[in-house]
Amino acid sequence: MTAELALALPAVVLVLVAVLTLAAAASAQMRSADAARVGARSAAIGEDDAAVRSAALHVAGDGAQVVVVRGDPWVEVQVTTPVVGGWLSGAPLRASGAAVARVEP
């Protein structure tokens, strides 16, 4: 009984880590998409790039990167966030989202 548990426990832990990483990735993806939409709406009503970045970063959270690309009459906001935060925020896993809006006259 103990030998079977010793062999199965690492597999269970590995599956648990994979499930938690997948949940964190899904959350980061939704946060990135929401932040990009907020930024695009902000740009569409005439806010400057600093205000757009500020609004998107407020939604995206710590460690996010926001890029604003303007092209008459459209604006695109791209947001990239780390999948995990805290001391693991330097990990290579990142989620991204983008939104495009037409700038109101």
LINQUI-V391183 format. One record per pair of residues at least 6 apart in sequence whose ideal C-beta (glycine too) atoms are under 8 Angstrom apart, sorted by the first residue. I is the first residue (numbers start at 1). J is the second residue. Records with the same first field share a line. If there is no record, write none. Layout:
I->J / J
This chain:
21->83 / 84 / 93
24->83 / 84
25->83 / 93 / 95
28->81 / 82 / 83 / 94 / 95
29->95 / 96 / 97
31->59 / 60 / 61 / 81 / 95 / 97
32->60 / 64 / 79 / 80 / 81 / 95 / 96 / 97
33->79 / 97 / 99
34->59 / 60 / 97
35->56 / 57 / 58 / 59 / 60 / 64 / 66 / 79 / 81 / 97
36->56 / 77 / 78 / 79 / 97 / 98 / 99
37->77 / 97 / 99
38->55 / 56 / 58 / 59
39->52 / 53 / 55 / 56 / 66 / 68 / 77 / 79 / 99
40->75 / 76 / 77 / 99 / 100 / 101
41->101
42->51 / 52 / 55 / 56
43->49 / 52 / 68 / 70 / 75 / 77 / 101 / 103
44->75 / 101 / 102 / 103 / 104
45->104
46->103 / 104
47->55
49->68 / 70
52->66 / 68 / 75 / 77
53->66 / 68
56->64 / 66 / 77 / 79
57->64 / 66
60->66 / 79 / 81
61->81 / 85
62->85 / 89
63->81 / 82 / 85 / 89
64->79 / 80 / 81 / 82
65->79 / 80 / 81
66->77 / 78 / 79
67->77 / 78 / 79
68->75 / 76 / 77
69->75 / 76 / 77 / 78
70->103
72->103
73->102 / 103 / 105
74->100 / 101 / 102 / 103
75->100 / 101 / 102 / 103
76->98 / 99 / 100
77->98 / 99 / 100 / 101
78->96 / 97 / 98
79->96 / 97 / 98
80->94 / 95 / 96
81->94 / 95 / 96
82->88 / 89 / 90 / 91 / 93 / 94 / 95
83->91 / 93 / 94 / 95
84->91 / 93
